[in-house]
Amino acid sequence: MNISSLLSALPGAIAQGLIWGVMAIGVYLTYKVLDIADLTVDGTMATGGAVCVMMMLNGANLWLALLCAVLAGMIAGLVTGLFHTTMGIPAILAGILTQLSLYSINLAIMGFKANQGINVRNYHLLVTSRNVKVLGLNNPILVMIIVTAILIGVLYWYFGREIGAALRATGSNEHMARAQGINVNRCKIIGLMISNGIVALASALYAQYQGAVDVNMGRGGIVIGLAAVIISSVIFGKIFHNFALKLLGVSLGAVIYYIVIQIVLWLGLNTNMLKLLSALVVAIFLAIPYWKGKLSKSKSSKEVRNA
């Protein structure tokens, strides 16, 4: 095993980690802030890319295509929110229903083709894997650092306002929030829309980065998002207390996840086993807080017995 091959692959892993870190921030908003397990993201992680690529292929401006991708993701989040709040469908099932519907919708957006390519030579792309080792402003790592910083800044500002505080209150204690006069159903819908809009943005950026969009691009995306959130919680949970720093930690969690994946691939893992590895990484990081709790309890009980 040549260490130089690993070092050569790390810039690509970091760039992908930063893109998926944007997606993980969207997952964080529902999973941690709203306390909702939203599975819509497996669908919107392809929807944003499909909308962005198809609009650009048909002559749309890059920024307009990105905006429409975000709006498409927000509409998907709106549908999940309405399923949950107005039809009484449990949130996790509402997300599954929307995700299932999005598979057909994404195919329709892409002209009923499983994938569509977009070439950086013919179109102006914000990020592309071809520039991952270029020392310049068009390097996707630098671009994604800027995008992530702007996104975190906007979310920090938004969640510091009254509506953002209402969203956080809804996730912390829905019954208490309702007693305070907060429309919790509206907050859930808004939260799901924001989350899926961010996921769709990540999808659009990822489609540009790899030069194509695929209808299965988001399959298993929720696992990667949760991995980033859990890794962030385990590694940075006791360090980052500020909301903006927590969002930064989620982004760094995605980068760490992709670096770990790259190292394991370098060690010779069959790429067909990646889904299994992803599930194991999430399971291990989920178990760490539980193991820590059990260990601290056993230590406390021993101290009590020895006293």
N, C-alpha and C positions, 0 to 999 in steps of 0.2 A: 504493500500500500504506500503510495507516494503522497507525502504530506503536501507537496506543491499542488496536486490536483484538488485537494480539499480547500486550500487557500484560494485557488482559482475559482472555485464554486461558491465561496462564501458571499461575495458581493451580490450574486443572484439570489441567494437565500435571504440576505438582509432586505433586498428590494421587495421580494415577495412577502416577507414578514411584515414590512411596513404597509403594504397594500392590504394584506389580510388583517393588519392591525386596525385599519379604518373600519373594516367589517366587524372586528371584535368589539370596537367601541359601540357600534350599533347593538350588538348582542348584550353588552354590558348594561345598556340603558333599560332593556326589558328584563333581563335576568336579575340584575342587582338593584336597579333603581325602582322599577315598577313591580318587581317580584312576579314576573310572568315568564313562563318558559315558552317562547315564541318560535315555532318551527317554520314560520313563513320564510325565514331567511334562506333556506335551501332553495326556494324558488326565486326570490328577489336577487340572489347572488348570480342568477343568469339573466333575469329580466333587465337589469340596468345595462349589462353588457350588450344584450340584444338590441335594446332601444338605441343606445349610443352608436354601435357599429352600423346598424341599418340606416340611421339618419345620416351618418357621415358618408356612407356608400351612395346615398341619394343626394349628396351635395350640401348637407347642412354644415353649419359652422361648428367647430369643436366645442365651444362653450355652450352653444344652444343644445347640442347633443347631450352634453353632460347634465345640463339643467333638466332636460326632458327625461333623462334616465333617473334622476333623483325624484322627479314628480311621479314617474311610473312606479317607483318603489313606494312612495308615500301613498299612492292609490291602493297598492297591494296591502299595505299596513291598515289603511282605512277599511278595506273589506274584512280583514281579520278582526278588527276592532268592532265592526258592526255585527259580524257573526257572534262575537262574544257578548257584547253588551245589549243588543236589541233582540237577539234570538236565543239568548241564554245558553249558548254552546260553550262548554269549557274551553278556556284559552288555548290549551295545548291541542285540542281537537280542531278548534277554529283555525289554528295555524296550519295544521295538516291539510285541512280542506282547501285553504287558499293555496298552499304549496302544490297540491295535486292539480288544482285548476291552472296554476301558472305554467305547468309543463306544456299543456296544449297551447296556452296563450303565447308562450315563448316561441314555440314552433311556428305559430301563425305569424308572429312578428318577423321571424327569420325566413319567411316565404316557404314554410314547411320543409326547411332543410335543417339537418341536425347541427350543422355548424356553418359559420360564415367567416371568411378571412378579411383582414384589412392590412394593407401593406404600408409601412412607414415611408417608403419611397414615393408613394402616390398621395398620401394624406398626412396632414400635420397632426401628430399624436403628442399628448402631454407626457406620456411615459412609454418607453419601449425597451425591451430586453437587449436590443442591439447597442444601447448606450451605457449598459451597466458598468462597464470598465473604462468609460470615457471620463477624463478629468475635465469637467465643464458644467455649465449650468443646466445642460440637458440630461445629466446623469439622473436616472430614476430614483436613486437613493436620496439625492439632494432635493429633488422635486417632491418626493413623498414626505420628507421631513418638514418641508414648508407647508404642504397640504395638511399634514397631521397637526402641526402647530396652529394653523388657522382654524381647523375644525375644533380642536380643544378649546381655543380661545372663545369661539362663538358659543360652544356648549356651556362653558363656564359662565359666560355672561348671561345666557338664557336661563340656566338653572339657578342663577342668583336672583332672578326676578320673581314676581308674585306667581306667575303661571308655572314657572319651573319649581318653585317651592311647593306648589300644590301637587305637582307630579311626584315629587319626592315624598310628600306626606301620604299620598295615595299608596305608594309602594311600601312605606313603613308601617302604616296602620290604616287600612281602608275604612274600618268602622269609625275610628276617631276622626279621620278626614271628612267623612260624610257628616258626622256630628258637628263639625266646624263649618258646615255649609258648602263644602267643596263638591263640585259635580264630579264624582269619581269616574263615572262612565266616560265623560268627555275627556278626562285626564288620561284614561287608558287608551282611548282612540288616538289622542294627540301623541302620546308616548310611542305607540305602535307605528304611527305614521313617521315620526322623526327617526325611529330606529331603522325602519325598512328603507327610508330615504337614504340614510347613511350607508346601509348595506348595498343599495343599488349604485351609489357613487363608487364604492369599492369595486363593485362588479364592472362598472364602465372602465375604471382605471386598469383593472386586471385584464380585461379583454384587449385594451390597447397595448398593455405590457407584453402579452403573449402573441399579439397580432391576429387574434381570432376569438370568436365567441362560440361556445358549445352549449347545447341545450342541457347537458349534464354537468356544466361547469360548477354549479352550486351544490351538487350532491355531496352530502357529508360536511357541508360548510359549517353547520351548527356545531359539529364536533370540534373543528378548528377554532371557532369563536369561543366556545366554552373552555377549550384548552388554554387559550390566551388569557381568559378571565381568571381561571383557576391558578395558572402559573403566576400571574400577577399578584393574586391574593396571597399565595404561599410565600413568594419571594419578597414582595414589596408591601405586604399588608401592614406590617408594623412600622414601616418607614414613611409611606405615603398616606397622609391623612386628609390633605386638601383634595377637593373634588377634581381639580385640574390635574393634580399629580396622580390621582387614581386612574384617570383616563390615560395619562402618559404611561402608567404602569401596564395597562392593558395592551397598549401598542408595543411596548417592550416585551411583554409576554408572548405576543405573536412572533416577534423577531427571534426570541429565544427558542420558541417551538420550531421554527423553520431551520434554525442553526442545528438544533438537536436532530431533526429529520435528516439534514444534509450530512451530518457526521455518521449517522446510522447507515445511510446509503453508501457513504464512503467506505464503511466497514464491510460492505458486501451484501446488505439486505436486498432481497428480491423486491423490486418496485411494486409488484402485485400484492405485497404484504403491508403496504403503507396504511391502508384503512385499519387493519388490525393494530398496527403500531400506534396510530392516532388514538384509537379507543383505549389502548393500554396506558398511554401517556396521560390522558384525561383521568382514567380510573386511579392511577397512582397519585396524581396531584390532588385528586378529591379525597383520597384516603389519608394523605399526610396530616391534615388538621385533626382527623379522627384519631390517628395513631398518637399524635402529640397529646391530645386530650386524655387518652387512655393511659399514656405514660406518666403524665403529670398527676393523674388521679392515683395511680399505683404508688408513686413516690410519696404523695401526701398521706395515703393510708399507712405506708411503712413508717413514716415519721410519727404518725399518731400512735401506732402500736409500740414504737420504740421509746416514746416519751414517758 
